[in-house]
Amino acid sequence: MEAWEQQYKAILDEMEKHPALQDLAGGEPRPMVWYKQRLDSCRCGGGYPYFMYLKKGRSRKLLVFMIGGGLSFNEETARGPGTLKRILQGKAGFYTDEVQPGNERWFFRNPDNQGIFTLREDNVFADWNIAMVNYGTGDFHVGQNDFPYTDEDGRPQVLHHCGYVNFKACLARIREWFPHPDKLLIAGESAGAFAVPAVAGDIVEAYPDCAEITICSDSALLLSDRWPQIVREVWNAPEHIAQGVRTNNILVDFYRQLAGRLGDRARYLFCCGVGDVALTSFQNYFDTGVQAYTPEGAERMGRALTRQVEQLRALGVPFGFYIHPFKQPDGLTQHMTLAASTFIEGRVEGVSPMQWLNDAVNGRLYSVGCRLLPR
């Protein structure tokens, strides 16, 4: 048995002996316990079983969280799924195509993830109801298409871009578990951050009586003239989503469309690091065909971030920003903040991301760190 196989087996054994999530098999969730729920009508991009995560809190406040995990938009990216097995083998992955065991391990067993999902007393969101829409389809949660490709061994395969189908099934369950929230926060990281403005209208529509709505994207910026073609032809997103994608900035397009749909009914938030390492690497792939981080690429992404903030501000709806310089242990700019320890412990201008977000959901919308944006 190779070293990666031993490590993989040890991970699975540990997860089985010490489960971080309880299985919810049609029962009623107990407060302050994290569960996973299998949805038999759904599947991951690689055809694997699909689960969502949820926690019943001690309030009537609801967070619907869109999980991230890369993207796929052509045959080369489809050929590079990020299964835990492949990661342990040291192979690069463009997207998550399974949610178990990888996402469970990432969110509930990674000691660095001590953010919005933790039950720590100093987390002001600990008493919220939380439903996490899992991701494993490489399509920003908006796909309805099967994408055929040839794998690294020359075998025909299919990547199931069924993110929107999975999302709608999750939303139906969320509506059953949490029918009457008095506050609604729709948030997500990375690929899930792009999904937030794309699907937030559907979520808000499911809760027509909720007047307190906040929408937050954490770490999302990718530029490509191919976005309209990807969304329509590769992912086959539903028309009410696809019709808004018209420029090289898909996040701004999604927010422009959402602002036209919701207007001032919601508060809008965006959080990102200057020179985000993962976004820089993916942007380099769009630009050069090589998925790699470079300092020059990070500088370009910093300038692109400045431009994106300007575009979001210009949409004419209440928008707050949290721009940060948080670093990883290797010194590069951190990707994703909501689930990280810096959510509670990080500070920019004396304000943590948690305080900024909590103030926003309570009606105090403002921006932090915009002086860090390159001019």
C-alpha positions as a printed Julia matrix, in Angstrom:
375×3 Matrix{Float64}:
   0.0    0.0     0.0
   1.41   3.38   -1.02
   1.81   6.22    1.45
  -1.18   8.16    0.1
  -3.36   5.04    0.35
  -2.36   4.58    3.99
  -3.15   8.24    4.69
  -6.51   7.99    2.92
  -7.47   4.87    4.89
  -6.41   6.53    8.15
  -8.58   9.56    7.38
 -11.63   7.41    6.63
 -11.06   5.31    9.76
 -10.79   8.43   11.93
 -13.95   9.93   10.43
 -15.85   6.71   11.07
 -14.64   6.38   14.67
 -15.11  10.05   15.56
 -17.84  11.53   13.36
 -17.98  15.33   13.31
 -21.47  15.25   11.8
 -24.5   13.24   12.84
 -26.58  11.56   10.15
 -30.07  13.03    9.86
 -32.25  10.27    8.48
 -35.66  11.9     8.35
 -35.61  12.89   12.0
 -35.9   16.28   13.67
 -32.54  18.03   14.19
 -31.58  18.79   17.78
 -30.38  22.33   18.54
 -26.66  23.09   18.33
 -25.72  19.78   16.68
 -24.2   19.58   13.2
 -25.85  17.06   10.83
 -25.37  15.78    7.32
 -28.37  14.88    5.19
 -28.08  12.71    2.11
 -30.27  13.8    -0.81
 -30.94  10.74   -2.95
 -32.23  12.83   -5.86
 -28.87  14.64   -6.14
 -25.35  13.67   -7.15
 -21.89  15.15   -7.35
 -20.0   15.92  -10.54
 -18.31  12.52  -10.46
 -21.58  10.71   -9.8
 -20.87  10.29   -6.08
 -23.54  10.57   -3.34
 -24.53  14.09   -2.34
 -25.0   15.45    1.19
 -25.88  18.82    2.64
 -24.96  20.06    6.13
 -27.21  21.77    8.66
 -27.4   22.97   12.22
 -30.51  24.06   14.09
 -29.69  27.08   16.23
 -31.4   28.81   19.12
 -32.96  31.63   17.15
 -35.1   32.33   14.09
 -32.13  33.66   12.13
 -31.1   31.64    9.08
 -27.8   31.45    7.19
 -27.92  29.71    3.8
 -24.3   29.08    2.9
 -23.08  28.19   -0.61
 -19.98  25.99   -0.39
 -17.15  26.5    -2.9
 -14.61  24.21   -4.52
 -13.2   25.35   -7.86
 -14.74  25.17  -11.3
 -14.61  23.34  -14.61
 -15.4   24.81  -18.02
 -13.5   22.76  -20.62
 -12.1   19.28  -21.2
  -8.76  20.02  -19.52
 -10.33  21.27  -16.32
 -12.87  18.41  -16.33
  -9.91  16.05  -16.47
  -8.63  17.38  -13.12
 -11.16  16.59  -10.38
 -10.09  17.36   -6.82
 -11.05  14.18   -5.02
  -9.35  13.59   -1.68
  -7.55  10.59   -3.18
  -6.04  12.73   -5.95
  -5.07  15.49   -3.51
  -3.23  12.99   -1.3
  -1.41  11.77   -4.42
  -0.18  15.32   -5.01
  -2.23  15.83   -8.16
  -3.61  19.28   -8.97
  -7.37  19.66   -8.96
  -9.47  22.27  -10.68
 -12.73  21.48   -8.87
 -14.34  19.33   -6.2
 -16.33  16.46   -7.71
 -17.22  14.69   -4.45
 -18.5   16.14   -1.19
 -17.59  13.2     1.04
 -15.14  12.8     2.6
 -13.39  15.95    1.33
 -15.8   18.74    2.27
 -16.69  17.24    5.63
 -12.99  17.06    6.44
 -12.37  20.59    5.18
 -15.14  22.34    7.11
 -15.41  20.27   10.29
 -11.95  18.78   10.84
  -9.59  21.51    9.67
  -8.29  23.29   12.81
  -7.85  26.49   10.79
 -11.6   26.6    10.12
 -12.8   28.29   13.28
 -15.05  30.88   11.71
 -18.76  31.35   11.23
 -19.61  27.65   11.69
 -17.89  27.14   15.03
 -19.92  26.71   18.22
 -17.41  28.81   20.14
 -19.01  31.27   22.54
 -17.19  34.2    20.93
 -18.85  33.46   17.56
 -21.89  35.75   17.44
 -23.39  33.55   14.7
 -23.27  30.38   16.83
 -26.99  30.54   17.64
 -28.06  30.91   13.99
 -29.77  28.17   12.02
 -27.32  27.21    9.25
 -27.92  25.23    6.06
 -24.88  24.56    3.88
 -25.56  23.83    0.2
 -22.75  21.45   -0.69
 -20.73  21.78   -3.88
 -19.21  19.15   -6.1
 -20.24  20.02   -9.65
 -17.72  22.62  -10.9
 -20.44  25.0   -12.15
 -20.93  27.73   -9.5
 -24.12  25.9    -8.4
 -25.96  26.93  -11.61
 -25.49  23.95  -13.97
 -28.02  21.61  -15.55
 -25.81  19.77  -18.02
 -23.72  16.62  -18.52
 -20.27  17.34  -19.94
 -18.49  14.44  -21.7
 -14.7   14.31  -21.56
 -11.79  11.89  -21.79
  -9.87  11.27  -18.56
  -6.1   11.06  -18.03
  -6.16   7.35  -18.91
  -8.04   7.9   -22.18
 -11.37   6.64  -20.88
 -14.66   8.41  -21.68
 -16.19  10.1   -18.62
 -19.03  12.49  -17.82
 -18.88  15.47  -15.47
 -22.35  16.14  -14.09
 -22.8   19.92  -14.03
 -25.98  19.59  -11.96
 -25.31  22.27   -9.36
 -28.59  24.1    -9.88
 -30.57  20.86   -9.64
 -28.82  20.08   -6.34
 -29.36  23.63   -5.08
 -33.11  23.5    -5.73
 -33.38  20.17   -3.89
 -31.47  21.66   -0.95
 -33.66  24.76   -0.93
 -36.8   22.62   -0.68
 -35.4   20.88    2.41
 -34.19  24.16    3.93
 -37.69  25.58    3.52
 -39.1   22.59    5.45
 -36.58  22.77    8.3
 -36.53  26.56    8.68
 -39.87  27.92    7.41
 -40.09  31.35    9.08
 -36.76  33.13    9.63
 -36.87  36.68   10.9
 -33.39  37.34    9.49
 -31.94  35.77    6.33
 -28.23  35.78    5.47
 -27.19  34.3     2.12
 -23.42  33.85    1.99
 -20.73  31.78    0.33
 -17.01  31.45   -0.33
 -15.01  31.1    -3.56
 -17.16  29.26   -6.14
 -19.98  29.59   -3.63
 -19.36  33.35   -3.52
 -20.05  33.55   -7.25
 -23.16  31.45   -6.69
 -24.54  33.73   -3.98
 -25.87  36.51   -6.28
 -26.83  33.94   -8.93
 -29.22  32.0    -6.67
 -30.06  34.53   -3.95
 -33.18  35.62   -5.82
 -34.5   32.06   -5.69
 -33.8   31.86   -1.94
 -35.44  35.22   -1.21
 -38.45  34.15   -3.28
 -38.8   31.11   -1.0
 -39.1   33.47    2.0
 -41.44  36.25    0.81
 -42.3   37.37    4.35
 -38.71  37.88    5.51
 -37.86  41.59    5.57
 -34.3   41.36    6.94
 -32.09  40.08    4.09
 -28.3   40.29    3.77
 -26.25  38.87    0.9
 -22.48  38.3     1.19
 -19.84  37.0    -1.24
 -16.41  36.08    0.15
 -13.47  35.82   -2.29
 -14.79  35.99   -5.85
 -13.12  37.64   -8.84
 -12.43  36.02  -12.22
 -12.36  37.76  -15.58
 -13.02  36.07  -18.93
 -14.73  36.96  -22.17
 -15.86  33.32  -22.26
 -18.29  33.61  -19.35
 -21.48  33.94  -21.46
 -20.52  30.85  -23.46
 -19.51  28.85  -20.36
 -22.72  29.62  -18.51
 -24.98  28.78  -21.43
 -23.21  26.05  -23.4
 -21.03  24.23  -20.86
 -23.19  24.53  -17.73
 -26.62  25.12  -19.3
 -27.67  27.44  -16.47
 -31.38  28.27  -16.29
 -32.34  31.21  -18.48
 -33.22  33.53  -15.58
 -29.58  33.23  -14.47
 -27.81  32.94  -17.84
 -29.46  36.0   -19.37
 -27.62  38.34  -17.02
 -24.1   37.14  -17.91
 -22.93  39.53  -20.64
 -19.48  40.85  -19.73
 -16.08  39.5   -18.71
 -16.94  39.88  -14.99
 -19.46  37.21  -14.03
 -19.72  38.29  -10.38
 -20.62  41.86  -11.28
 -23.1   40.54  -13.86
 -24.77  38.32  -11.26
 -24.99  41.2    -8.78
 -26.28  43.6   -11.4
 -29.07  41.17  -12.21
 -29.82  40.55   -8.52
 -29.88  44.27   -7.74
 -32.43  44.73  -10.5
 -34.52  41.94   -8.99
 -34.3   42.85   -5.28
 -33.19  46.47   -5.2
 -33.04  47.97   -1.69
 -34.92  45.02   -0.2
 -31.52  43.48    0.65
 -28.15  44.6     2.01
 -25.15  43.56   -0.11
 -21.64  42.66    1.04
 -18.34  41.66   -0.55
 -15.18  40.44    1.19
 -11.8   39.67   -0.43
  -8.05  39.81    0.09
  -5.79  41.9    -2.13
  -3.93  39.47   -4.41
  -5.94  36.41   -3.25
  -3.72  33.39   -3.94
  -6.38  31.01   -5.31
  -8.1   33.61   -7.47
  -4.73  34.7    -8.85
  -3.89  31.11   -9.76
  -7.22  30.53  -11.52
  -7.02  33.86  -13.33
  -3.61  32.87  -14.62
  -5.19  29.73  -16.08
  -7.83  31.8   -17.86
  -5.13  34.13  -19.19
  -2.3   31.71  -20.03
  -3.58  28.14  -19.74
  -1.36  27.49  -16.69
  -2.85  27.27  -13.19
  -0.16  29.01  -11.16
   0.4   31.86   -8.74
   2.81  34.63   -9.7
   3.57  37.93   -7.93
   2.84  39.77  -11.18
  -0.51  38.04  -11.41
  -1.3   39.03   -7.83
  -0.58  42.67   -8.67
  -2.92  42.49  -11.67
  -5.61  40.9    -9.5
  -5.2   43.71   -6.98
  -5.95  46.27   -9.68
  -8.84  44.13  -10.94
 -10.22  44.01   -7.39
 -10.18  47.81   -7.25
 -12.14  47.93  -10.48
 -14.63  45.3    -9.29
 -15.34  47.2    -6.07
 -15.99  50.32   -8.15
 -18.4   48.39  -10.38
 -20.3   46.92   -7.42
 -20.55  50.33   -5.79
 -22.04  51.72   -8.99
 -24.99  49.28   -8.97
 -27.08  51.71   -6.93
 -27.88  49.39   -4.01
 -26.5   49.45   -0.42
 -23.08  47.72   -0.66
 -20.49  47.19    2.07
 -16.93  45.91    1.54
 -14.29  44.21    3.7
 -10.88  44.3     2.01
  -8.1   42.58    3.92
  -4.38  41.71    3.8
  -4.65  38.42    5.75
  -1.79  36.05    4.96
  -1.41  32.28    4.84
   1.57  30.65    6.6
   3.49  30.85    3.29
   3.05  34.63    3.21
   0.56  34.7     0.32
  -2.83  36.38    0.6
  -5.47  34.17    2.19
  -8.34  32.79    0.11
 -11.71  32.73    1.94
 -12.41  34.28    5.32
 -15.9   33.38    6.56
 -14.93  29.86    7.66
 -11.35  30.74    8.68
 -10.0   31.68   12.11
  -9.44  35.22   10.82
 -13.24  35.63   10.67
 -13.22  36.07   14.45
  -9.59  36.91   15.16
  -8.55  39.0    12.15
  -8.64  42.78   12.28
  -8.57  45.52    9.66
  -8.96  49.06   10.96
  -9.78  47.48   14.32
 -12.79  45.58   12.93
 -13.05  41.79   12.5
 -14.95  40.25    9.57
 -17.37  38.84   12.15
 -18.13  42.28   13.59
 -18.51  43.76   10.09
 -20.92  41.01    9.04
 -22.87  41.06   12.3
 -23.27  44.83   12.07
 -24.56  44.48    8.51
 -27.22  41.9     9.35
 -28.36  44.25   12.1
 -28.72  47.19    9.74
 -25.34  48.9    10.14
 -23.74  48.68    6.71
 -20.24  50.08    6.15
 -16.92  49.3     4.47
 -13.55  48.32    5.92
 -10.08  48.26    4.36
 -10.82  49.98    1.06
  -7.65  52.05    1.54
  -5.77  48.79    0.82
  -7.06  48.69   -2.75
  -4.37  49.51   -5.33
  -4.93  52.84   -7.07
